[in-house]
């Protein structure tokens, strides 16, 4: 975007569709098109506030601190809702994301976060329709005495401490058991930075204090807690939906409680990492993002291609179709990185699936999209080094792109090697599959 005048966009009118703890607006936007013209479009915008996720890492024990609590978005989507994820919470007005990380770690786990470092100051969870950003903060903790159930009882929080080895945390990200995007991004980030963070005297996971093992991995596991939606009240029903759920849930420390929670339903999406291993390049797109504009940020953002999914649509078929529609490129040897990670499971059912595959970036370029719905999507090609650097320094502005960049940093060498290798007899790896040798 440095070789020409930057396109601009302006909100000219706001119509409130719903106003409560959440807000929903219809925005009228005057926007520049990448071909030099301009147009006026209408977009729906959801506002929930901003949050922080905390990667609390015990460098001496090589362990990660997680929490388990009932997530309304997962329950409303029909998934099992008691989910292991990173500690997280909303950022209070006037509070920095680092201050919020320190506070949330203490409130949700009883632990003190030391030497906090910002992984990202605030990445949009789904910038096409919401202004919500989640900051990511890493800090060190001493997990030798961690445990128990925490949270603000007056707010219905019932949060169980969970400790995982770093190996297990990263493995869960790679095999899809981690269900939310902030935890997925943080796991991929830790895989790239773990060696520099680890204490040289760290104990192997197998040598963890027996007391901790007894608490968190008992031989006889109790029955998993359950939750049930007792009633739904539709607060807004349009292209998007907002409903109030009445939920009865088991408490981690025994008994039950009934809560009211808001759920935002937007549908699910897919994001595609198109990688050219022979040129070591990544194909991105640039378009106006409503959530960024509503938040006051410059709204024309380079991201991985992404689009909404139709119900029941095959992920690999959808990935090929959407990449071709947005960039004109063919996706070869597509593979699923994640079948669908929740963007903000505390208040939304939206999931984004992550798919990667091989592209030929030789002739990538141009502007595409469906003009009838105001799509104006410019193809952008950058080196993988630049893509990963943008993730590390915060220039990538959305969670799905962060996840893809940190994932690629782990797997790039394997994909490049297999893309240029002779046909293997037994292709055992995901890298082989992606590179087309399987």
C-alpha positions in Angstrom: 0.0 0.0 0.0 3.0 2.3 -0.2 3.0 2.9 -4.0 -0.3 4.8 -4.1 -2.6 7.0 -2.1 -4.2 5.1 0.7 -7.9 4.5 0.3 -10.2 6.1 2.9 -13.5 5.3 4.5 -15.9 7.3 6.6 -19.0 6.5 8.6 -21.8 8.9 7.5 -24.7 7.5 9.5 -25.3 5.1 12.4 -28.7 3.4 13.1 -29.0 1.6 16.5 -30.5 -1.9 16.1 -30.0 -3.1 19.7 -28.5 -1.4 22.7 -27.8 -3.2 26.0 -24.7 -4.8 27.4 -23.9 -5.5 23.7 -24.6 -3.0 20.9 -25.6 -3.6 17.3 -25.6 -0.9 14.7 -26.2 -0.5 11.0 -23.5 1.8 9.6 -23.7 3.8 6.4 -20.1 4.0 5.0 -18.6 6.1 2.2 -15.6 4.1 1.1 -12.9 4.3 -1.6 -12.5 1.4 -3.9 -9.2 0.0 -4.9 -9.9 0.9 -8.5 -9.9 4.6 -7.6 -13.7 5.1 -7.5 -15.9 5.3 -4.4 -19.2 3.9 -3.2 -21.6 4.0 -0.3 -22.3 0.7 1.5 -24.3 -0.4 4.6 -22.8 -2.8 7.1 -23.9 -4.3 10.4 -21.5 -3.7 13.3 -21.4 -5.5 16.7 -19.8 -3.9 19.7 -18.9 -5.8 22.8 -15.8 -4.1 24.2 -12.2 -5.3 24.2 -10.5 -8.2 26.1 -7.1 -9.6 27.0 -5.9 -13.2 27.0 -3.0 -14.3 29.2 -0.3 -16.8 28.4 1.0 -17.6 31.9 4.1 -19.7 31.6 6.1 -21.4 34.3 9.6 -21.5 32.6 11.1 -23.6 35.4 8.5 -26.4 35.0 7.8 -25.8 31.3 4.1 -25.6 32.1 1.2 -23.4 31.0 -1.6 -22.1 33.2 -5.1 -22.6 31.8 -8.7 -22.3 33.1 -11.8 -24.3 32.7 -15.2 -22.6 32.7 -18.6 -22.8 31.0 -18.5 -20.8 27.7 -22.0 -19.6 26.6 -21.1 -19.3 22.9 -20.0 -23.0 22.8 -23.2 -24.1 24.6 -25.4 -22.1 22.2 -23.6 -23.7 19.3 -24.2 -27.2 20.6 -20.7 -28.0 21.7 -19.6 -29.2 25.1 -19.1 -25.8 26.9 -16.6 -26.5 29.7 -13.5 -25.5 27.8 -9.8 -25.4 28.8 -8.5 -22.0 27.6 -6.2 -19.3 28.6 -7.2 -16.9 31.4 -9.0 -13.9 29.8 -11.4 -11.1 30.6 -12.7 -7.7 29.5 -10.5 -4.7 29.7 -12.1 -2.1 31.9 -12.4 1.5 30.7 -9.1 3.4 31.3 -7.3 0.2 32.0 -4.2 -0.9 29.9 -4.2 -4.4 28.5 -1.2 -5.3 30.7 -3.0 -4.1 33.8 -6.0 -6.1 32.8 -3.8 -9.2 32.3 -2.4 -8.8 35.8 -5.9 -8.4 37.3 -7.5 -11.2 35.4 -4.7 -13.7 36.2 -5.2 -13.0 39.9 -9.0 -13.1 39.8 -9.3 -16.2 37.7 -6.4 -18.3 39.1 -5.0 -16.7 42.3 -1.6 -16.5 40.6 0.7 -13.5 40.2 1.9 -12.7 36.7 5.5 -11.6 36.6 7.4 -9.7 33.9 4.4 -9.3 31.5 5.3 -8.9 27.8 2.8 -8.0 25.1 2.5 -10.6 22.3 -0.1 -8.3 20.6 -1.7 -5.1 21.8 -5.1 -6.0 20.4 -6.0 -8.2 17.4 -9.6 -8.0 15.9 -11.5 -11.3 16.5 -13.7 -10.9 13.4 -13.1 -7.4 11.9 -15.7 -7.8 9.2 -18.5 -7.4 11.7 -17.3 -6.5 15.2 -14.9 -4.0 16.8 -13.9 -6.4 19.5 -10.1 -6.8 19.9 -8.3 -9.2 22.2 -4.8 -8.3 23.4 -2.4 -11.1 24.2 0.0 -10.9 27.1 2.7 -13.4 28.1 4.1 -13.5 31.7 5.8 -15.9 34.0 4.2 -17.7 37.0 5.1 -20.2 39.7 2.8 -23.1 39.3 4.1 -25.1 42.2 1.1 -24.4 44.3 -1.5 -23.5 41.7 -5.0 -25.0 41.8 -8.5 -24.6 43.0 -11.6 -22.8 41.8 -11.6 -19.0 41.5 -13.6 -16.1 40.0 -16.1 -13.5 41.1 -19.0 -15.3 42.6 -21.2 -12.3 42.3 -20.8 -12.5 38.5 -21.4 -16.2 38.4 -17.8 -17.0 37.6 -16.8 -20.6 38.5 -13.3 -21.0 37.1 -11.1 -24.1 37.7 -7.4 -23.9 37.4 -5.8 -26.4 34.9 -2.1 -27.0 34.4 -0.7 -28.4 31.2 2.8 -29.1 30.1 3.9 -26.9 27.2 4.2 -30.0 25.1 0.5 -30.8 25.7 -0.6 -27.2 25.2 1.1 -27.0 21.8 -0.1 -30.5 20.8 -3.7 -29.6 21.6 -3.3 -26.6 19.3 -1.9 -28.7 16.5 -4.6 -31.4 16.7 -7.6 -29.2 17.2 -8.4 -29.8 20.9 -7.9 -26.1 21.7 -11.2 -24.6 20.8 -10.7 -20.8 21.0 -8.7 -18.5 18.8 -6.8 -16.6 21.4 -5.4 -19.8 23.0 -4.7 -21.2 19.5 -2.6 -18.2 18.5 -0.8 -18.2 21.9 0.1 -21.9 21.5 1.5 -21.4 18.0 3.4 -18.3 19.4 4.8 -20.4 22.3 6.0 -23.1 19.9 8.2 -20.5 18.2 9.5 -18.9 21.4 9.5 -21.6 24.0 13.3 -22.3 23.8 14.2 -18.7 24.5 11.8 -18.5 27.4 12.6 -21.8 29.1 14.7 -21.9 32.2 17.9 -23.9 31.5 17.2 -25.8 34.7 13.5 -26.6 33.7 12.2 -29.9 34.9 10.8 -32.3 32.2 7.1 -32.7 32.3 7.4 -36.2 33.6 9.2 -34.9 36.7 6.4 -32.5 37.8 5.8 -32.4 41.5 3.7 -35.4 42.5 1.3 -33.3 44.5 0.4 -31.3 41.4 0.0 -34.5 39.4 -2.4 -35.9 42.0 -4.5 -32.8 42.0 -4.8 -32.3 38.2 -4.6 -35.9 36.9 -6.3 -38.1 39.4 -6.5 -41.8 38.5 -10.3 -41.7 38.7 -11.7 -38.7 36.8 -15.0 -37.3 38.1 -18.0 -37.0 35.8 -17.5 -33.9 33.6 -19.7 -30.9 34.6 -22.8 -30.2 32.5 -24.7 -27.2 31.4 -28.2 -26.7 29.9 -29.9 -23.8 28.2 -33.3 -23.5 30.1 -34.7 -20.7 28.0 -33.8 -18.3 25.2 -35.1 -14.7 24.7 -34.5 -13.2 21.3 -33.3 -9.6 21.7 -32.6 -8.9 18.1 -33.3 -11.0 15.1 -32.0 -9.9 11.7 -28.9 -10.7 9.6 -27.2 -11.1 13.0 -28.9 -12.3 16.2 -28.6 -11.4 19.8 -30.3 -13.6 22.5 -30.3 -13.8 26.2 -29.8 -17.4 27.5 -30.8 -18.7 30.9 -28.3 -21.4 31.7 -28.2 -24.0 34.5 -24.7 -25.2 35.0 -22.8 -27.5 37.3 -20.2 -25.8 39.5 -16.6 -27.1 39.6 -16.7 -27.1 43.4 -20.1 -28.8 43.6 -23.7 -27.9 43.3 -25.4 -25.9 40.5 -26.1 -22.3 39.5 -28.4 -20.5 37.1 -27.0 -17.7 35.0 -28.2 -15.3 32.4 -25.8 -14.7 29.5 -25.9 -12.9 26.2 -25.0 -14.7 22.9 -24.2 -13.1 19.6 -24.8 -15.2 16.5 -23.2 -14.2 13.2 -22.5 -17.5 11.5 -19.2 -19.3 11.0 -16.3 -18.4 8.6 -13.3 -19.9 6.9 -9.8 -18.4 6.5 -7.3 -19.6 3.9 -3.5 -19.4 4.0 -2.3 -19.6 0.4 1.4 -20.4 0.5 3.8 -20.6 -2.5 6.8 -22.7 -1.2 8.9 -22.2 -4.3 8.9 -18.4 -3.9 8.4 -18.5 -0.2 5.4 -16.1 -0.5 2.0 -15.7 1.1 -1.1 -14.4 -0.6 -3.1 -11.9 1.4 -6.1 -9.6 0.6 -6.8 -6.0 1.4 -10.3 -4.6 2.0 -12.2 -2.3 4.2 -13.0 -3.9 7.5 -16.2 -2.5 9.2 -15.1 -3.4 12.8 -11.8 -1.5 12.4 -13.5 1.6 11.0 -16.0 1.6 13.9 -13.2 1.3 16.4 -11.4 4.3 15.0 -8.6 2.4 13.3 -7.5 2.7 9.7 -9.8 0.1 8.1 -8.0 -1.2 5.0 -6.1 -4.2 6.4 -3.9 -6.9 4.9 -5.3 -10.2 6.1 -5.5 -13.8 5.0 -8.5 -14.4 2.7 -11.6 -15.2 4.6 -15.4 -15.5 4.1 -18.5 -16.8 5.7 -19.4 -20.5 5.5 -22.7 -21.9 4.3 -24.3 -24.3 6.8 -22.9 -27.9 6.3 -20.4 -26.8 3.7 -17.3 -28.9 3.2 -14.3 -27.0 4.5 -11.8 -27.9 1.8 -14.3 -27.2 -1.0 -15.2 -23.9 0.6 -11.5 -22.9 1.0 -10.8 -23.5 -2.7 -13.9 -21.6 -3.7 -13.4 -18.6 -1.5 -9.7 -18.2 -2.3 -10.5 -18.3 -6.0 -13.3 -15.8 -5.6 -11.2 -13.4 -3.6 -7.8 -13.8 -5.4 -8.4 -15.7 -8.7 -5.9 -18.3 -7.6 -6.3 -22.1 -7.4 -5.7 -23.8 -4.0 -3.8 -27.1 -4.3 -3.4 -29.9 -1.8 -5.5 -28.1 0.8 -5.3 -29.2 4.4 -7.2 -28.2 7.6 -5.2 -26.5 10.3 -8.3 -26.2 12.6 -11.9 -27.2 11.9 -13.3 -24.1 13.7 -11.9 -22.0 16.6 -14.3 -19.8 18.6 -13.4 -16.1 18.2 -14.9 -15.1 21.5 -16.6 -18.0 23.2 -17.8 -16.0 26.2 -20.4 -14.2 24.1 -20.6 -15.5 20.6 -21.1 -18.7 18.7 -18.9 -17.6 15.7 -16.1 -20.0 14.8 -13.4 -19.6 12.1 -12.0 -22.7 10.4 -8.3 -22.4 9.2 -7.2 -24.1 6.0 -3.9 -23.9 4.2 -2.7 -25.0 0.8 -0.3 -24.4 -2.1 -0.7 -21.6 -4.6 1.3 -20.2 -7.5 1.8 -16.5 -6.7 3.5 -15.8 -10.0 0.5 -13.9 -11.5 -1.3 -13.0 -8.3 -2.8 -9.5 -8.3 -5.8 -7.4 -9.2 -9.1 -6.5 -7.5 -12.0 -8.9 -7.1 -15.1 -9.5 -5.0 -18.8 -9.5 -5.5 -19.7 -5.9 -6.6 -23.4 -6.5 -5.8 -22.6 -6.6 -2.0 -19.9 -4.0 -2.1 -16.9 -6.3 -2.0 -13.7 -4.7 -3.2 -10.8 -7.0 -2.5 -7.2 -6.3 -3.6 -4.7 -9.2 -3.8 -1.5 -8.6 -1.9 1.6 -10.9 -2.1 4.3 -10.7 0.5 7.3 -12.8 1.6 6.8 -15.3 4.4 9.5 -13.5 6.3 7.4 -10.3 6.1 4.2 -12.1 7.0 5.8 -13.6 10.1 7.5 -10.3 11.0 4.1 -8.5 10.8 2.7 -11.0 13.3 5.6 -10.6 15.7 5.6 -6.8 15.7 1.8 -6.3 15.7 1.2 -5.1 12.2 -1.1 -8.0 11.5 -4.4 -6.8 13.0 -6.6 -9.9 13.2 -6.5 -13.1 15.1 -7.0 -15.5 12.2 -4.0 -14.0 10.4 -1.9 -14.1 13.6 -2.7 -17.8 14.0 -1.8 -18.5 10.4 1.5 -16.6 10.6 2.7 -18.3 13.9 1.6 -21.7 12.4 3.6 -21.1 9.3 6.6 -20.1 11.3 6.5 -23.6 12.8 5.9 -25.5 9.6 7.5 -23.5 6.7 10.8 -25.3 6.6 9.1 -28.7 6.3 6.7 -27.5 3.6 9.5 -25.9 1.6 11.7 -29.0 1.9 9.0 -31.4 0.8 7.8 -29.1 -2.0 11.2 -29.5 -3.6 12.0 -33.0 -2.6 11.7 -36.2 -4.7 8.5 -38.3 -4.2 8.8 -40.0 -0.8 7.9 -43.6 -0.3 5.9 -42.9 2.8 4.6 -39.4 3.2 4.1 -39.2 7.0 3.7 -35.5 7.7 1.2 -32.7 7.3 4.0 -30.8 5.5 4.2 -33.5 2.9 0.4 -33.5 2.4 0.3 -29.7 2.0 3.2 -29.7 -0.4 1.4 -32.2 -2.6 3.6 -35.2 -2.1 1.0 -37.3 -0.4 
